[in-house]
Structure formats: C-alpha cells, structure tokens
C-alpha cells in the first residue's frame, strides 16, 4: 500500500470540507492514509470558523468538497480552506469538487444575466487552486471544462462505476442503455460497453425549466430491460417523461442511473410513480439512492498526481 511519503516524510494531505468529509475519509482509506483533522463550526452571528489541525508546510493538499444543495456556503468554505492551506505553506492545493455547482450557466442567454460558471472559475483560480478534479461536470455547451480555466482541470466520469453496480446487482435481460437527451450519449456509450448492450438517446425539447417533452428515435425496447443514464437528476422531469415513453413502447423494466442525485422536492417519488424500478446514484451528492461511491475513482486520480 502506497504511503505517500518521500524519504519517510509524508507529502500528501487530504482535507474534507462540510460537503466532502465522508468522501475524504473514504478516499484517504483507499490510499492507505487518514484524512486531516479540521474543525468547522459557526460563530453566534452565523460566520464560519475553520481550523486545519495539520502541518501543511511543503505538502500537496487535496481538498474534497462537493458543492451541492448549499452551493454558496460550500463554495465559500472551499475558498477559505484553499486560501488557508496556501497561507500555511502548502506546496500546492488540488481541488476535488465532485459535484460542481454553477456549471450550467456558462453563457449569457438574456441581457444582464450573471455568467456564474465564469465567475466561479475565477474565484477558484484566484484563491490559489493549482489543479481541479470534478466528476461528470454538468456542462452544456462547453466541450471541455478546461477551456474555461487557466489551471489543469480533469472531468472524471462515474458512468462505468454505475454500470458495474447495475450489472452486478440487477440481473438485466436483453439490456439496452438509453440517454434521455443527446448530451447524455457519452455516458450511455460508456455504460453500454460495461453491461454489454446497445445504446441510444432520446430527443428532448424543454418547454420550461421544469417541463420537458420527449420524442423517440428509432428504438427497439420492447421486451428489453432499459438502463436510463444521465449525469444529474434535479427535479426528475426528464426521467419521468422518458420512463413513461419507454414503458409505453414495451420496455420490460426501466432502471435509472445518475452521477448526481440532487432529487429536489419530491423528484424521487415522481420517478418511481412513472414506472422506474430502481434508481442508482453516487455519493457525489448524498441521497437515499447513493449506492455507488466515487471514492475509488478519485483515489485512482490522486495516485496519478
């Protein structure tokens, strides 16, 4: 087991923020080490108090912070941790932000809108981040996240891990992998290779932020088990409509897998009501369906640093 040391001196520290404490512990365990101790609490007025109880001088520091559900607070907490690590003499600070909030607003679609993706990248860079890892970043028009950063960016994918879990636990018959829209074809293709099935995508027309219309391509799903894969489920509208369509076309079972199970409001109930048998997500966003951990994926990436 790798000790992450040079001539007996440890050279790597792993820190988990409030949005990544458990994941940091799992990643550190995979690497044969312990996550660094941090103290995070609030002052009476609501301010964050943060203390890193480690000597970081000369160390490579990995900060794991998934920015979900409270994105403003967790992003600011990452900035405080990163700035402090640099101030304490870290050799470099590597950000692991498994769920990267604000990636969807990468352009100004209406006059006066904030291009939040661009603003957030500036904050992360300017605070002293040396390198960044994320998992299935929710980007629409940007082919590569690294195009918007001045630092190295690695967009890992959990689609193979999700497909492996489904293959091992759900006994699919005549499987076919479907992406609910064209953007999801990359994940559908990867998953199909793992489970040994075909893949295709549906065509989606968004009528409003919460309403979508799904149109089918030339699909052969009758009597087959369908694995619907996507990067994120927020309100569940896309998955609900896709599930109804696939069941109408004769799908035997519909299984759903996603990297980021945001599952806002009653999304999970609506998904099951639409005929979906099982929903499988990862722990980039802790949820009732986070059966798959991305810790091995992140640990493998850190090994290559």
Secondary structure as UniProt FT lines:
FT   STRAND          5..6
FT   TURN            7..8
FT   STRAND          9..10
FT   STRAND          12..16
FT   TURN            18..20
FT   HELIX           21..30
FT   TURN            31..32
FT   STRAND          38..42
FT   TURN            44..45
FT   STRAND          48..52
FT   TURN            57..58
FT   STRAND          60..64
FT   HELIX           71..87
FT   TURN            88..89
FT   STRAND          92..97
FT   TURN            101..102
FT   TURN            111..112
FT   HELIX           116..126
FT   TURN            127..128
FT   STRAND          131..135
FT   HELIX           145..148
FT   STRAND          152..156
FT   HELIX           159..169
FT   STRAND          176..179
FT   HELIX           182..184
FT   HELIX           185..195
FT   STRAND          198..201
FT   STRAND          203..208
FT   TURN            209..210
FT   STRAND          211..215
FT   TURN            222..223
FT   STRAND          225..233
FT   HELIX           237..248
FT   TURN            249..250
FT   STRAND          253..261
FT   TURN            265..266
FT   HELIX           267..273
FT   TURN            274..275
FT   STRAND          278..282
FT   TURN            283..284
FT   TURN            288..289
FT   STRAND          290..292
FT   HELIX           295..303
//
